Every structure is written in structure tokens, then in C-alpha cells.
Amino acid sequence: MGPDLINGIPAHVLFVHFVVILVPLTALALILCAALPSVMRRFGLALPALALVSLISVPLTTNAGEWLERHVDSNALVRKHTELGEELLPWVVALFLAATAVWWPHHHTAHRTPEAGGSTSTVAIPLRITAAVLSLVVGVGAGVQVYRIGESGAKAAWHDAYSSTAHSNRD
């Protein structure tokens, strides 16, 4: 699906940075856009575009992680990280769908009625509240899952790999 190595470094170690930044950023943007129409007007197409890039980054990172998993010693920590990593895609799909659902009415309304300096939001208040609540649930869920995956990955990578006392590296 994607590269396994980049300049001799496992691609997963590099790609994971995109996921760690983009997914929480997308979640925050979604929550703000769903709750505040003025923010949605400023974001526009950037919201679903950001969600799409986040969505694309997850399978690339997961695929590279599966390659890496086959090339490291398997232990309970690696298996836990892998299991958690596999659970992120549904959250990011939900982020993308929610971002598109929040953006679409704004886009549709903005292009249907000419703007005269007023608000273009004709979405009913209960619908906006529902969208904001669902966006909050999906955004927080995705953010928490990224945190859990990152914590388990750090534990898998660093357990028994350092000492609490400093070593002198001078010869």
C-alpha cells in the first residue's frame, strides 16, 4: 500500500507523526466548526479536506506498522499497540463523515443564497446542536484513541531500552 522503509528508517516511525498531529487537529477543527458557524465560514472546504488527509494517513501508517510488526520481536506490548492501532480507522472514518456533514449544509447554503454580509446559516438550532454533540463525541473519541495508541507504542518501543541512571558516553 505504501512504503515500508524511507531512507532505511521504518516508514511507520515517520508516518505516525502525521496521524498524531492531523487526527487531533481534525477533531478540534470539527468540534469548533460544528459549534461555531463563524468558524465554519472561515474553514470552508479546508475542514473536509483536512479530514480526508487524516483519513488517508491512517491506513498508510497502519500498513507500515504491520510491516514493522513483522520485523521486531513480538511481545505483549507490541500486540497491544497493534490492536489499538487497528481500532483507529473507524474513528477517523467517522471524523471524515462528520466533517463532510458539518461542511455540506454550509457549502450548500453559501452557494444557494447570495451573501449580503449576514449569516448564511439556515440550519435549524436543534440540528446544529446535534451536529455539535456528535462532533464532540467523535472528536474526543478519536483523540483519546490516538493517545492510547501513542502511549502503547511508546511503551512497546522504550520498555527496557533505557536506564534511570545516566551512562557516560565519553571514551
Salt bridges, closest charged atoms under 4 A:
GLU151 OE2 - LYS155 NZ 3.99
